[in-house]
Amino acid sequence: MNKLLNLLLTAILLQGIYSSSIAQAPVPNTLTPEQKIYGLSKFWNEVNYNFIYLAKIGGRRTWDSVYQANISAALATKNDWDFYRVLLKFCAFLHDGHTNIYLPNSVGDYTLTKMFGKYWLSTQNIGGKAIVNRVLTSELKDIPLGTEIIEVNGLPTAQYARDSVAPYISSSTDYVVEDGALSGLLFGLVGQSYVVKFKRPNGSEFTLNLTHEKTTDTSFYPPFPPNPPLLELKWYKGGIAYVALNSFGDRKIDSLFLEKLPALYAAKGLIIDLRNNGGGSTHIGANILQYLTADTIWYPERSSTRQHVAAYKAWGAFVNARDTAGDAEARRDWLDFHDQLIYDLSANPTPDTIHVRAKRLVVPTVLLTGHNTASAAEDFLIYANGQKNIIRIGERSYGSTGQPYQFSLVGGINARICTKKDTYYDGTEFVGYGVKPDIEVIPTVQDYLDKKDPALDKALQYLADKTKYPG
């Protein structure tokens, strides 16, 4: 799994931890009130100056009011963990997948995530339900795979996830928040207890009282697979080649693709799987994509960032909106004062020219996408948009990209803030919405139970028809 995707998933998992009844939880209390105020204030200030989407959350005035409301919340915290949660919720208010709080590594000393002594289980969002997807082999009979969590602490799962878990998750899209809330449903600290009601695939229901304590059993079902390679190649019937590009965070994937390219020329159809690609470098993905199109130009993303000039802002305090009509300087100053002065990083953009000396692989091509197709992998989709031989199948992408500014807060806590806005070449936004597939395929619980991959099946069917009846 690439580094960026690890960070994104770690953020989701940690943010899913909520406060409930904790029995003697060994949580450190090392941060002073002054440190808490400093950490909260530094994040607030960096967002004020650097967050590209400040206007979307109501601007500086709204952000300032949220900050003021969190001062008393931060000072009221009884331990480091509660303060971390205040920061997580403060950050989540920004609704951005590239703006996050990262807890210190020492959190692992007193966080046992999914361990419940004799029980261990993980869940994933399938069709809006929290479905058990991995357990200990010893509990498989009691909690078979596909079991649904239907209640937590007396509340319907959807309500509990929405009220107690989702508010701590930073994401640009509602469906990624739901993914994180349902997968992080039962994360917690040692001693934290839950009353959980389950429903097995056969319809039988049962309830367990679960308390976090260390699990010593390490026999998991299914076993954890090894980290996927950067690139995977498989062949399917009818000359359909399947290539999984699992990260654009390592430039080595470009050379790996070029090594496979001679063999790929035999393909009648091509599947590029980006569902586990959390991003990396836009240029790495573009280097691969240029071999998959017949065009000589393509249209990249448009990018912009906030601009701040102190003198403009000072002058802007004396400018009314009505004074900006026909006066470029007055408008500039007014925008800076209102934190809306934007610098176009792709000013006067022209389409990118493709220069490829090697033979190209221009065949019917499917890009498989999902909620974990993020950042630079979404830029790959933007570059590929409009290519006549390429379509997208699967679920919407993660819905967040940009250039994060990374910095430290206090007590080993780190943060990042998105400083760059990316859109389609024509200005259409996808951050906050995700890149929508041409053919949407949403997996069901039954697909999971039957071990089916409906998006891959749809891609194979599409390419079989396309290669059989071209045109």
C-alpha positions as CSV (number, residue, x, y, z in Angstrom):
1,M,0.0,0.0,0.0
2,N,1.5,3.4,-1.0
3,K,2.5,5.9,1.7
4,L,-0.3,8.4,0.9
5,L,-3.0,5.8,1.0
6,N,-1.6,4.6,4.3
7,L,-1.8,8.2,5.7
8,L,-5.4,8.6,4.5
9,L,-6.6,5.3,5.9
10,T,-4.7,5.9,9.2
11,A,-6.4,9.3,9.5
12,I,-9.8,7.7,8.9
13,L,-9.2,4.9,11.4
14,L,-8.0,7.2,14.1
15,Q,-10.6,9.8,13.5
16,G,-13.3,7.1,13.9
17,I,-12.5,6.7,17.6
18,Y,-15.1,8.3,19.8
19,S,-15.5,9.0,23.5
20,S,-17.8,6.7,25.4
21,S,-17.6,5.0,28.8
22,I,-14.0,4.3,29.5
23,A,-13.1,2.1,32.5
24,Q,-9.6,3.0,33.8
25,A,-8.3,3.8,30.3
26,P,-4.5,4.5,30.6
27,V,-4.6,7.8,28.8
28,P,-1.7,10.1,29.3
29,N,-2.3,13.7,30.4
30,T,0.9,15.5,29.4
31,L,-0.3,18.6,27.6
32,T,-0.6,21.8,29.6
33,P,-3.5,24.2,29.0
34,E,-1.0,26.6,27.3
35,Q,0.1,23.8,25.0
36,K,-3.5,23.0,24.1
37,I,-4.3,26.6,23.3
38,Y,-1.1,26.9,21.2
39,G,-1.9,23.7,19.2
40,L,-5.5,24.8,18.6
41,S,-4.4,28.3,17.7
42,K,-1.7,27.3,15.3
43,F,-4.0,25.1,13.3
44,W,-6.6,27.9,13.2
45,N,-4.1,30.4,12.1
46,E,-2.5,28.2,9.3
47,V,-6.0,27.5,8.0
48,N,-6.7,31.2,7.9
49,Y,-3.7,31.9,5.7
50,N,-3.3,28.8,3.6
51,F,-6.5,26.7,3.2
52,I,-7.6,27.0,-0.4
53,Y,-11.3,26.3,0.4
54,L,-11.8,28.8,3.2
55,A,-14.6,30.6,1.3
56,K,-16.5,27.3,1.1
57,I,-16.9,27.0,4.9
58,G,-18.1,30.6,5.2
59,G,-14.7,32.4,5.2
60,R,-12.6,33.8,8.0
61,R,-15.6,35.0,10.1
62,T,-17.1,31.5,10.3
63,W,-13.7,29.9,10.9
64,D,-13.0,32.4,13.7
65,S,-16.3,31.6,15.4
66,V,-15.6,27.9,15.3
67,Y,-12.2,28.5,16.7
68,Q,-13.6,30.5,19.6
69,A,-16.1,27.8,20.4
70,N,-13.3,25.2,20.6
71,I,-11.1,27.2,23.0
72,S,-13.3,26.3,26.0
73,A,-13.6,22.7,24.6
74,A,-9.8,22.3,24.5
75,L,-9.3,23.7,28.0
76,A,-12.0,21.4,29.4
77,T,-10.3,18.2,28.2
78,K,-9.0,16.0,30.9
79,N,-6.3,14.1,29.0
80,D,-4.3,14.1,25.8
81,W,-6.7,11.8,24.1
82,D,-9.7,14.1,24.6
83,F,-7.7,17.0,23.3
84,Y,-6.7,15.1,20.2
85,R,-10.4,14.5,19.6
86,V,-11.1,18.2,19.9
87,L,-8.5,18.8,17.2
88,L,-9.9,16.1,15.0
89,K,-13.4,17.5,15.1
90,F,-12.1,21.0,14.6
91,C,-10.3,19.8,11.5
92,A,-13.3,17.8,10.3
93,F,-15.3,21.0,10.1
94,L,-13.3,22.0,7.0
95,H,-14.6,19.0,5.1
96,D,-11.4,18.3,3.1
97,G,-9.7,15.0,2.4
98,H,-6.2,16.7,2.1
99,T,-6.5,18.6,5.4
100,N,-5.9,16.3,8.4
101,I,-4.7,16.0,12.0
102,Y,-2.2,13.2,12.6
103,L,-1.8,11.9,16.1
104,P,1.6,11.1,17.6
105,N,3.0,7.6,17.2
106,S,2.8,7.2,21.0
107,V,-1.0,6.8,20.6
108,G,-0.3,3.2,19.7
109,D,0.9,2.6,23.3
110,Y,-2.7,3.0,24.6
111,T,-4.9,2.4,21.6
112,L,-5.9,-1.2,20.8
113,T,-8.2,-0.4,17.9
114,K,-10.2,-3.6,17.1
115,M,-9.0,-5.9,20.0
116,F,-11.7,-7.2,22.4
117,G,-9.8,-10.0,24.2
118,K,-11.2,-13.2,22.7
119,Y,-12.8,-11.3,19.9
120,W,-11.3,-9.3,17.1
121,L,-13.2,-8.0,14.1
122,S,-13.1,-5.4,11.4
123,T,-15.9,-4.0,9.3
124,Q,-16.4,-2.2,6.0
125,N,-19.1,-0.2,4.4
126,I,-21.1,-2.3,1.9
127,G,-24.3,-0.7,0.7
128,G,-24.5,1.6,3.7
129,K,-24.1,-1.3,6.2
130,A,-21.3,-2.1,8.6
131,I,-20.4,-5.6,7.4
132,V,-17.8,-7.8,9.2
133,N,-15.0,-8.6,6.7
134,R,-12.4,-10.2,8.9
135,V,-12.4,-12.0,12.3
136,L,-10.3,-14.4,14.3
137,T,-10.5,-17.9,12.9
138,S,-11.7,-19.0,16.4
139,E,-14.8,-16.7,16.3
140,L,-15.7,-17.5,12.7
141,K,-18.6,-19.7,13.7
142,D,-20.1,-17.1,16.0
143,I,-19.4,-14.1,13.7
144,P,-19.3,-15.4,10.1
145,L,-18.1,-13.0,7.4
146,G,-20.9,-10.9,6.0
147,T,-22.5,-10.4,9.5
148,E,-24.0,-7.0,9.8
149,I,-23.7,-4.7,12.9
150,I,-27.2,-3.4,13.3
151,E,-27.0,-1.6,16.7
152,V,-24.3,-0.1,18.8
153,N,-25.1,0.9,22.4
154,G,-28.8,0.7,21.8
155,L,-28.8,2.9,18.7
156,P,-29.2,1.9,15.0
157,T,-25.8,1.6,13.5
158,A,-26.4,4.4,10.9
159,Q,-27.4,6.8,13.7
160,Y,-24.5,5.8,15.9
161,A,-22.0,6.2,13.1
162,R,-23.4,9.5,12.0
163,D,-23.5,11.1,15.5
164,S,-20.6,9.5,17.3
165,V,-18.0,8.7,14.6
166,A,-18.5,10.7,11.5
167,P,-17.9,14.2,13.2
168,Y,-14.2,13.3,13.6
169,I,-13.5,12.3,10.0
170,S,-11.9,14.8,7.6
171,S,-13.2,14.2,4.1
172,S,-14.4,16.1,1.1
173,T,-17.1,13.6,0.2
174,D,-20.0,12.2,2.3
175,Y,-19.5,8.7,1.1
176,V,-15.9,8.6,2.3
177,V,-17.1,9.9,5.6
178,E,-19.6,7.0,5.7
179,D,-16.8,4.5,4.7
180,G,-14.6,5.8,7.6
181,A,-17.5,5.8,10.1
182,L,-18.6,2.3,9.4
183,S,-15.1,0.9,9.2
184,G,-14.1,2.8,12.4
185,L,-17.3,1.9,14.2
186,L,-15.7,0.0,17.1
187,F,-12.3,1.5,17.5
188,G,-11.4,2.6,20.9
189,L,-9.2,2.6,24.0
190,V,-8.5,-0.1,26.6
191,G,-11.5,-0.5,28.8
192,Q,-14.0,1.1,26.4
193,S,-17.2,-0.9,26.3
194,Y,-19.9,-1.4,23.7
195,V,-23.1,-3.3,23.5
196,V,-23.2,-4.5,19.9
197,K,-26.1,-6.2,18.2
198,F,-25.3,-8.4,15.1
199,K,-27.3,-10.0,12.3
200,R,-25.7,-13.0,10.6
201,P,-26.2,-13.7,6.9
202,N,-28.8,-16.4,7.7
203,G,-30.9,-13.7,9.5
204,S,-30.2,-14.8,13.1
205,E,-29.5,-12.0,15.6
206,F,-27.3,-11.9,18.7
207,T,-25.8,-9.4,21.1
208,L,-22.3,-9.1,22.5
209,N,-20.9,-7.0,25.3
210,L,-17.5,-6.0,24.0
211,T,-14.7,-4.3,26.0
212,H,-11.4,-3.4,24.5
213,E,-8.5,-5.5,25.8
214,K,-5.5,-6.9,24.2
215,T,-6.0,-9.9,21.8
216,T,-3.2,-12.4,21.8
217,D,-4.6,-14.7,19.0
218,T,-3.2,-13.8,15.6
219,S,-5.0,-16.3,13.5
220,F,-7.1,-14.1,11.3
221,Y,-9.7,-15.1,8.7
222,P,-9.2,-14.3,6.0
223,P,-5.4,-14.0,6.5
224,F,-4.0,-10.5,5.9
225,P,-2.7,-10.5,2.3
226,P,0.8,-9.1,1.6
227,N,1.1,-5.5,0.5
228,P,0.2,-5.4,-3.2
229,P,3.0,-4.8,-5.7
230,L,3.2,-1.5,-7.5
231,L,2.0,-3.1,-10.7
232,E,0.0,-6.3,-11.3
233,L,-0.6,-7.9,-14.7
234,K,-3.1,-10.6,-15.4
235,W,-4.7,-11.9,-18.6
236,Y,-8.3,-12.8,-19.1
237,K,-10.1,-14.7,-21.9
238,G,-10.3,-13.0,-25.2
239,G,-7.0,-11.2,-25.0
240,I,-8.1,-8.8,-22.2
241,A,-5.2,-7.5,-20.2
242,Y,-5.7,-6.4,-16.6
243,V,-3.1,-4.0,-15.1
244,A,-3.4,-2.7,-11.5
245,L,-1.6,0.5,-10.9
246,N,-1.5,0.6,-7.1
247,S,0.4,3.8,-6.5
248,F,1.8,6.8,-8.2
249,G,4.1,7.5,-5.2
250,D,7.0,5.5,-6.5
251,R,8.5,6.5,-9.9
252,K,9.5,2.8,-10.3
253,I,6.0,2.1,-11.6
254,D,6.8,3.9,-14.8
255,S,9.7,1.6,-15.6
256,L,7.6,-1.4,-14.5
257,F,4.9,-0.5,-17.0
258,L,7.4,0.0,-19.8
259,E,8.8,-3.5,-19.1
260,K,5.3,-4.9,-19.5
261,L,4.4,-2.8,-22.6
262,P,5.8,-5.2,-25.3
263,A,3.6,-8.0,-24.0
264,L,0.6,-5.7,-23.7
265,Y,0.7,-4.9,-27.4
266,A,-1.1,-8.3,-27.8
267,A,-4.1,-7.1,-25.8
268,K,-7.4,-6.6,-27.6
269,G,-8.8,-4.8,-24.6
270,L,-7.3,-3.3,-21.4
271,I,-8.4,-2.8,-17.8
272,I,-6.4,-0.3,-15.7
273,D,-7.4,-0.8,-12.0
274,L,-7.0,2.3,-9.9
275,R,-9.2,1.3,-7.0
276,N,-6.3,0.9,-4.6
277,N,-4.3,3.9,-5.9
278,G,-4.2,6.6,-3.2
279,G,-2.1,8.9,-5.4
280,G,1.5,10.2,-5.3
281,S,2.8,12.2,-8.3
282,T,0.5,13.4,-11.1
283,H,3.4,13.2,-13.5
284,I,4.1,9.5,-12.8
285,G,0.6,8.6,-13.8
286,A,0.7,10.9,-16.8
287,N,3.8,9.1,-18.1
288,I,1.9,5.9,-18.2
289,L,-1.3,7.3,-19.6
290,Q,0.4,8.8,-22.7
291,Y,1.0,5.3,-24.1
292,L,-2.8,4.6,-23.9
293,T,-4.1,7.3,-26.2
294,A,-3.8,8.1,-29.9
295,D,-4.1,11.8,-29.2
296,T,-1.2,14.2,-29.5
297,I,-2.6,16.6,-26.9
298,W,-4.6,16.2,-23.7
299,Y,-6.2,18.5,-21.2
300,P,-4.7,18.5,-17.7
301,E,-6.2,19.7,-14.5
302,R,-6.5,23.5,-13.8
303,S,-4.8,24.6,-10.5
304,S,-5.0,27.6,-8.3
305,T,-4.0,28.7,-4.8
306,R,-4.7,31.6,-2.4
307,Q,-2.6,34.8,-2.6
308,H,-1.9,37.1,0.3
309,V,-0.2,40.5,0.0
310,A,-0.3,42.4,3.3
311,A,-0.6,45.9,1.7
312,Y,-3.5,44.7,-0.6
313,K,-5.3,43.4,2.4
314,A,-4.8,46.7,4.4
315,W,-6.1,48.8,1.5
316,G,-9.0,46.4,1.0
317,A,-10.3,47.2,4.4
318,F,-11.4,50.5,3.0
319,V,-13.0,49.2,-0.2
320,N,-16.7,48.5,-0.6
321,A,-17.9,45.8,-3.0
322,R,-19.6,48.5,-5.1
323,D,-16.3,50.3,-5.6
324,T,-14.8,47.3,-7.4
325,A,-16.8,47.6,-10.6
326,G,-14.4,48.5,-13.4
327,D,-11.5,49.0,-11.0
328,A,-9.1,46.0,-11.1
329,E,-6.9,47.3,-8.2
330,A,-9.9,47.9,-6.0
331,R,-11.2,44.5,-6.7
332,R,-7.8,42.9,-6.0
333,D,-7.6,44.7,-2.6
334,W,-11.2,43.8,-1.7
335,L,-10.6,40.1,-2.6
336,D,-7.4,40.0,-0.5
337,F,-9.2,41.6,2.5
338,H,-11.9,38.9,2.2
339,D,-9.3,36.1,1.8
340,Q,-10.5,35.4,-1.8
341,L,-7.5,36.6,-3.8
342,I,-6.7,33.6,-6.0
343,Y,-3.5,33.0,-8.0
344,D,-4.0,30.8,-11.1
345,L,-1.1,28.3,-11.2
346,S,-2.1,27.4,-14.7
347,A,-2.5,31.0,-16.0
348,N,-3.2,31.0,-19.8
349,P,-3.0,27.2,-19.9
350,T,-2.5,25.3,-23.1
351,P,-3.2,21.6,-23.6
352,D,-0.2,19.4,-22.8
353,T,1.6,17.9,-25.8
354,I,2.2,14.1,-25.8
355,H,5.6,13.0,-27.0
356,V,6.0,9.2,-27.1
357,R,8.5,7.5,-29.3
358,A,7.4,4.0,-28.5
359,K,4.4,2.3,-30.1
360,R,1.2,3.1,-28.3
361,L,-1.4,0.7,-26.9
362,V,-4.7,2.2,-28.2
363,V,-7.4,-0.4,-27.6
364,P,-10.7,-0.2,-25.8
365,T,-9.7,0.6,-22.2
366,V,-11.6,0.6,-18.9
367,L,-10.4,2.5,-15.9
368,L,-11.7,0.8,-12.7
369,T,-12.3,3.4,-10.0
370,G,-13.5,3.4,-6.4
371,H,-13.6,5.4,-3.2
372,N,-9.9,4.9,-2.6
373,T,-8.9,6.2,-6.0
374,A,-7.4,9.4,-4.7
375,S,-5.3,12.5,-5.3
376,A,-2.8,11.9,-8.2
377,A,-4.9,8.9,-9.3
378,E,-7.8,11.3,-9.7
379,D,-5.6,13.6,-11.7
380,F,-4.9,10.5,-13.9
381,L,-8.7,10.4,-14.5
382,I,-8.8,14.1,-15.4
383,Y,-6.0,13.6,-18.0
384,A,-7.9,10.6,-19.4
385,N,-11.2,12.4,-19.6
386,G,-12.6,12.6,-23.1
387,Q,-10.2,10.0,-24.6
388,K,-12.3,8.1,-27.1
389,N,-11.0,4.7,-26.3
390,I,-11.2,5.0,-22.5
391,I,-14.2,4.8,-20.1
392,R,-14.5,4.6,-16.3
393,I,-16.4,1.8,-14.5
394,G,-16.9,1.3,-10.8
395,E,-17.6,3.8,-8.0
396,R,-16.9,7.5,-7.6
397,S,-13.4,8.4,-6.7
398,Y,-12.2,9.7,-3.4
399,G,-13.0,13.3,-4.3
400,S,-9.9,15.1,-3.0
401,T,-6.6,16.2,-4.4
402,G,-4.3,19.2,-4.0
403,Q,-1.0,20.1,-2.5
404,P,-0.9,19.9,1.4
405,Y,1.2,22.1,3.5
406,Q,2.5,20.0,6.4
407,F,3.6,21.3,9.8
408,S,3.8,20.3,13.5
409,L,1.4,21.5,16.2
410,V,2.2,20.4,19.8
411,G,3.0,17.1,21.7
412,G,3.9,15.2,18.6
413,I,0.7,16.1,16.7
414,N,1.1,16.9,13.1
415,A,-1.2,18.5,10.6
416,R,-1.6,19.3,6.9
417,I,-3.7,21.8,5.0
418,C,-4.7,21.7,1.4
419,T,-3.3,24.8,-0.4
420,K,-4.2,24.0,-4.0
421,K,-7.5,23.7,-5.8
422,D,-7.6,21.4,-8.8
423,T,-10.5,21.2,-11.3
424,Y,-11.1,19.8,-14.8
425,Y,-9.5,21.8,-17.6
426,D,-12.8,23.6,-18.1
427,G,-13.1,24.6,-14.5
428,T,-15.6,21.9,-13.5
429,E,-15.0,20.8,-9.9
430,F,-14.5,17.2,-8.7
431,V,-13.1,17.8,-5.3
432,G,-16.1,17.3,-2.9
433,Y,-17.9,15.3,-5.5
434,G,-15.5,12.6,-6.8
435,V,-15.0,11.7,-10.4
436,K,-18.1,9.9,-11.5
437,P,-17.7,6.7,-13.5
438,D,-19.3,6.4,-16.9
439,I,-20.8,3.1,-15.8
440,E,-21.5,3.1,-12.0
441,V,-21.3,-0.3,-10.3
442,I,-22.0,-0.4,-6.5
443,P,-21.2,-3.7,-4.8
444,T,-23.8,-5.4,-2.6
445,V,-23.5,-7.6,0.4
446,Q,-24.5,-10.5,-1.7
447,D,-21.6,-9.8,-4.0
448,Y,-19.3,-9.8,-1.0
449,L,-20.8,-13.1,0.2
450,D,-20.4,-14.6,-3.2
451,K,-16.8,-13.3,-3.5
452,K,-17.7,-11.4,-6.7
453,D,-16.1,-8.3,-8.1
454,P,-19.0,-6.7,-9.9
455,A,-17.0,-3.8,-11.3
456,L,-14.3,-6.1,-12.8
457,D,-17.1,-8.4,-14.1
458,K,-18.8,-5.4,-15.8
459,A,-15.4,-4.3,-17.3
460,L,-14.8,-7.7,-18.7
461,Q,-18.3,-7.9,-20.2
462,Y,-17.9,-4.4,-21.7
463,L,-14.6,-5.2,-23.3
464,A,-15.8,-8.6,-24.6
465,D,-18.7,-6.8,-26.3
466,K,-16.5,-4.0,-27.5
467,T,-13.8,-6.2,-29.0
468,K,-16.4,-8.6,-30.5
469,Y,-18.4,-5.8,-32.1
470,P,-15.9,-2.9,-32.5
471,G,-17.1,0.6,-33.3
